[in-house]
Each structure stands twice: as C-alpha cells, then as structure tokens.
Amino acid sequence: MSRKMSRKRMIGTVLLVATLGACGGSQNTGRITKNFFNPQEIPLETYSAEQIFERGEFELNRRQPEEAAFYFAEIERLYPYSEWAKRALIMQAFSYHQDQDYPNSRSAAQRFIDFYPDDDDAAYAQYLLALSYYDQIDEVGRDQGLTFQALQSLRDVIERYPDSEYAKAAILKFDLAFDHLVSKEMEIGRYYLRRNHYTAAINRFRVVVEDFQTTSHTAEALHRLVESYLSLGLNHEAQTAGAILGHNFRGSDWYEDSYKLLTGQGLEPKFYKNNWLGAIYRQTIKGEWL
C-alpha cells in the first residue's frame, strides 16, 4: 500500500475513537451497521467521504477487513467521482484481500486499473490482482488453473511496471509459482509411474524436460524418464536421457541412480539422435541447456 494511503490523520483518529465510544451498544451486535456514527442512526449519506474513509482505516486497524471493505465501497457508491473514491477503491481491494475475499479483491483492483491506469497506485493494484491468484496456491494438489493465472498476472506486474517497488516481489513470486507448476507435473508423473502407466508418466516428465529446463526438478524428471523407458524396453531413449542427466547433473544422486539402472541391464548413458531427447541432448552440447 502506498505511503499516502496508510497516512493517518490524528484529528480524524481522535474523532473516530470518540464516535466509537458513543455507539458502543451497536458493537455488541456482531456486525457494525451502516449507521455507525452515533446511537441515533444518522444515515451514512450525511457523512463526508473523508469521514467514511477514516472509518474504513479504523476498521483495518482493528483487524476487521470485511467492515473496512464495506465502508470503502460506500465511498465509491456515494462519492463516485471524487478523489476519495479513487483512494477508497485501492483500499477496498486491499481490504478484501486481507479478508481473503479474493474474487472481490480482484474485481476492485481491476476497476482501479481500468479507471486509473496512469495513477501511482496502478502498479499496486496490479500486484494485488496477482496476489489474489497467488495466495490461493497453497498446495501442490490444487487445480493448476490458479497457478497459470497467477503467473500471467505476475508477469503483467513485471512487464508493465518494471521500475515499481512491486516488480522485484513479483519476480520472486513468479519463480515460486513456476516451480509450483512443475511440482504438479512431477507429482502426476510419479503417480502414473507407481502404477506402471509408463507412457502417461513419460508425457508428464517430458513436459518438465522440454518446457521447464531451468527448474530444480529437471534432474529427477530425466531419471524418471530413464526408469520409464527401461520399463518399456526403449533402451535408446533411456540411454539418451541418462546421457543428458550425466552431462548436466553428473554429481547428483539422480545420475548415480540412473547409471546403476542402465549398467544393471548392460547399458550405459549414450546419445542416440533418433528420438525427441536427441534434440535436447544437442542443446546441452551447444551450451543452451540452462
């Protein structure tokens, strides 16, 4: 959140505390009503955008993001063309995100980007939009559609706002989301391999080797290809996968395991060009692997 967004006004804070004390009875209902400023239930419309904004900030400070989002949304409704409405919109996106209401956070952030694309806080709105996807990637077994959306949204932050303070954080999260996506491919590949569905397993490991070569999962994917191809009796493919593994990860345990598998069947890591792995092997010889 930008510094101007989080700046608190001392007079407003004192007023809010006093007001909260005046309507203490309404707090015990579990949810503060729209008419929060005094016990006579004066309509919310009678208060200024600034006063309502301060109430939203107050709710954030007491860790009630759902309430905060309500008040910021009311500013957008009651004062749609004001400067306060613009400020409230980005705070609305932030509040929804704090409340883990990701669809509404995304919606508010996207409206901010659409309405104020050149504003200083547009980069933060784009980052919040990306986080609304990223923060739902919490386990490998989850639907990977969210991961793809997170990657695209994080890329937008990096490409559209490369000089912003959020670009560096977006790059880090992009790498983590990318690795998460590969983890899913590996998990599914291992699942098929354990059940002797070798062709299905090969298809998953091939994706990792061809499309995600720079991740930490590549060595294992090559080893699993050796296992799978040997199980199918496709020795040339297994030997080529072993050769690639030896060229790039010779000191790894994965290479040692593959080498034992190959030599145990009287084979050795060796390049054969008449398969899809041949192109991958040639890339490594040219130094284009990583």
C-alpha positions in Angstrom: 0.0 0.0 0.0 1.4 3.5 -0.9 2.6 5.7 1.9 -0.1 8.3 1.2 -2.8 5.5 1.6 -1.6 4.5 5.0 -1.1 8.0 6.4 -3.3 8.5 9.4 -4.8 11.8 10.4 -4.5 12.4 14.2 -7.7 14.6 14.4 -9.7 12.1 12.5 -8.5 9.2 14.6 -9.5 11.0 17.9 -12.9 11.8 16.4 -13.4 8.1 15.4 -12.4 6.8 18.8 -14.9 9.2 20.4 -17.6 8.2 17.9 -17.0 4.5 18.5 -17.4 5.1 22.2 -20.7 6.9 21.6 -22.2 3.8 19.7 -20.7 1.1 21.9 -24.0 -0.6 22.1 -24.1 -1.3 18.4 -20.7 -3.1 18.5 -22.2 -5.9 20.6 -24.4 -7.0 17.7 -21.5 -8.8 16.0 -21.6 -6.5 12.9 -21.5 -2.8 12.9 -24.4 -1.3 11.0 -24.3 1.2 8.2 -25.4 4.0 10.6 -22.4 3.7 12.9 -21.5 7.2 13.9 -24.0 7.7 16.7 -26.8 5.9 18.5 -29.5 8.0 16.7 -28.6 6.1 13.5 -27.9 9.1 11.3 -27.8 7.9 7.7 -24.4 7.2 6.3 -25.1 9.5 3.4 -24.8 12.5 5.8 -21.1 11.9 6.4 -18.3 13.1 4.2 -16.2 10.9 2.1 -13.2 11.6 4.3 -15.1 10.6 7.5 -16.2 7.3 5.9 -12.7 6.7 4.7 -11.3 7.3 8.2 -13.8 4.7 9.5 -12.5 2.2 6.9 -9.0 2.8 8.1 -10.1 2.4 11.7 -11.7 -1.0 10.9 -8.5 -2.1 9.2 -6.5 -1.1 12.3 -8.7 -3.2 14.5 -8.4 -6.1 12.0 -11.9 -6.1 10.6 -11.2 -6.1 6.9 -14.7 -7.1 5.9 -16.1 -4.0 7.7 -13.4 -1.8 6.2 -14.2 -3.0 2.7 -17.8 -2.1 3.3 -17.0 1.5 4.1 -14.6 1.9 1.3 -17.2 0.5 -1.1 -19.7 3.0 0.2 -17.4 5.9 -0.7 -17.2 4.6 -4.2 -21.0 4.5 -4.3 -21.8 7.8 -2.6 -18.9 9.9 -4.0 -18.1 8.1 -7.3 -16.1 10.9 -9.0 -14.2 12.2 -6.0 -10.5 11.8 -5.2 -11.6 9.9 -2.1 -13.4 7.4 -4.3 -10.1 6.7 -6.1 -8.3 6.2 -2.8 -11.1 4.1 -1.4 -11.1 1.8 -4.4 -7.5 0.7 -3.9 -8.1 0.4 -0.2 -11.2 -1.7 -1.0 -9.1 -4.1 -3.0 -6.6 -4.3 -0.1 -9.3 -4.9 2.5 -10.9 -7.6 0.5 -7.6 -9.3 0.1 -6.9 -9.1 3.8 -10.3 -10.8 4.3 -9.3 -13.5 1.9 -12.2 -12.5 -0.3 -10.1 -12.9 -3.4 -12.8 -12.5 -6.2 -13.9 -9.2 -4.8 -10.3 -8.1 -4.2 -9.6 -8.9 -7.9 -12.7 -7.0 -9.0 -11.8 -3.9 -7.1 -8.2 -4.0 -8.2 -9.2 -4.4 -11.9 -11.6 -1.5 -11.6 -8.8 0.7 -10.3 -6.5 -0.4 -13.2 -9.3 0.3 -15.7 -10.3 3.7 -14.3 -6.8 5.0 -13.2 -4.2 3.2 -15.4 -1.7 6.0 -15.0 -2.1 6.6 -11.3 0.9 5.9 -9.0 -1.1 3.1 -7.3 -1.9 1.3 -10.5 1.2 -0.9 -10.0 0.0 -1.8 -6.6 -3.5 -2.6 -7.9 -1.9 -4.9 -10.5 0.2 -6.6 -7.8 -2.9 -7.1 -5.6 -4.7 -8.6 -8.5 -1.8 -11.1 -9.0 -1.8 -11.9 -5.3 -5.4 -12.7 -5.4 -4.4 -15.7 -7.5 -1.0 -16.4 -6.0 -2.2 -16.6 -2.4 -4.6 -19.4 -3.3 -1.7 -21.6 -4.5 -1.3 -23.4 -1.2 -0.8 -27.0 -2.1 0.6 -29.0 -5.0 -2.6 -31.0 -5.5 -4.7 -27.9 -6.2 -6.1 -27.0 -9.6 -3.3 -25.5 -11.6 -5.6 -23.0 -13.4 -4.9 -20.6 -10.5 -1.2 -21.1 -11.0 -1.4 -20.2 -14.6 -3.5 -17.1 -13.8 -1.0 -16.1 -11.1 1.9 -16.4 -13.5 0.2 -14.3 -16.1 -0.8 -11.6 -13.6 2.7 -11.5 -12.0 4.2 -11.2 -15.5 1.9 -8.2 -16.0 3.4 -6.5 -12.9 6.9 -7.2 -14.1 6.4 -6.1 -17.7 4.1 -3.1 -17.1 5.7 -1.7 -14.0 9.4 -2.8 -14.1 10.6 0.2 -12.1 8.0 -0.1 -9.4 8.7 -1.4 -5.9 6.4 -4.3 -6.6 8.3 -5.7 -9.6 11.0 -7.3 -7.5 8.5 -9.1 -5.3 6.5 -10.1 -8.4 9.7 -11.7 -9.9 10.3 -13.8 -6.7 6.7 -14.9 -6.6 6.7 -15.7 -10.3 9.7 -18.1 -9.8 7.9 -19.8 -6.9 4.7 -20.2 -8.8 6.6 -21.5 -11.8 8.3 -24.1 -9.6 4.9 -25.0 -8.1 3.6 -25.7 -11.6 6.4 -28.0 -12.3 5.9 -29.8 -9.0 2.4 -30.6 -10.1 3.7 -32.2 -13.3 6.2 -34.2 -11.4 3.6 -35.4 -8.8 1.3 -36.6 -11.6 4.2 -38.3 -13.4 5.2 -40.2 -10.3 1.6 -41.2 -9.7 1.5 -42.8 -13.2 4.9 -44.4 -12.8 4.0 -46.0 -9.5 1.0 -47.6 -11.2 3.1 -48.8 -14.2 1.4 -46.4 -16.6 4.7 -45.6 -18.2 3.5 -43.8 -21.4 1.4 -41.4 -19.3 4.3 -40.9 -16.9 6.7 -40.2 -19.8 4.3 -37.5 -21.1 4.5 -35.6 -17.8 8.2 -35.9 -17.4 8.7 -34.8 -21.0 6.9 -31.6 -20.3 9.3 -30.8 -17.4 12.4 -31.6 -19.6 11.2 -29.7 -22.6 9.4 -26.7 -21.1 10.8 -26.2 -17.6 14.5 -26.9 -18.1 15.7 -24.3 -15.6 13.9 -25.6 -12.6 15.2 -27.8 -9.8 13.0 -30.7 -11.0 14.8 -31.4 -14.2 17.3 -33.9 -12.9 14.6 -36.0 -11.3 12.5 -35.8 -14.5 15.4 -37.2 -16.5 15.9 -40.0 -14.1 12.2 -40.9 -14.2 12.5 -41.0 -17.9 15.3 -43.5 -17.7 13.1 -45.6 -15.4 10.1 -45.4 -17.6 11.8 -46.1 -20.9 13.7 -49.1 -19.5 10.4 -50.5 -18.2 9.1 -50.2 -21.8 12.2 -51.7 -23.3 13.0 -48.5 -25.1 16.7 -48.6 -24.4 17.9 -45.9 -26.7 15.6 -43.4 -25.2 16.7 -44.5 -21.7 20.3 -44.2 -22.6 19.9 -40.7 -24.1 18.0 -39.5 -21.0 20.9 -40.9 -19.0 23.5 -39.1 -21.2 21.7 -35.8 -20.7 21.5 -36.3 -17.0 25.2 -37.1 -16.8 26.1 -34.1 -18.9 24.2 -31.6 -16.7 23.9 -33.3 -13.3 26.8 -35.7 -13.1 27.3 -35.2 -9.4 23.7 -35.7 -8.4 22.1 -38.7 -6.8 19.7 -38.9 -9.7 22.5 -39.6 -12.1 24.0 -42.2 -9.8 20.6 -44.0 -9.7 20.2 -43.8 -13.4 23.7 -45.0 -14.0 23.0 -48.1 -11.8 19.8 -48.8 -13.6 21.4 -48.6 -17.0 24.6 -50.6 -16.2 22.4 -53.1 -14.4 20.9 -54.0 -17.7 24.2 -54.0 -19.6 23.7 -50.5 -20.9 25.4 -47.1 -20.5 24.5 -43.5 -20.9 24.8 -42.8 -24.6 23.4 -40.3 -27.1 21.0 -41.5 -29.8 19.7 -38.9 -32.1 16.6 -40.7 -33.5 14.2 -39.6 -30.6 12.9 -36.4 -29.1 15.6 -36.5 -26.5 18.2 -36.2 -29.2 17.3 -32.5 -29.8 17.6 -31.9 -26.0 21.0 -33.5 -25.9 22.3 -31.4 -28.8 21.2 -28.3 -26.9 23.3 -29.3 -23.9 26.3 -29.8 -26.1 25.9 -26.3 -27.5 25.6 -24.9 -24.0 21.9 -23.9 -24.5 20.5 -26.1 -21.7 20.3 -23.5 -18.9 
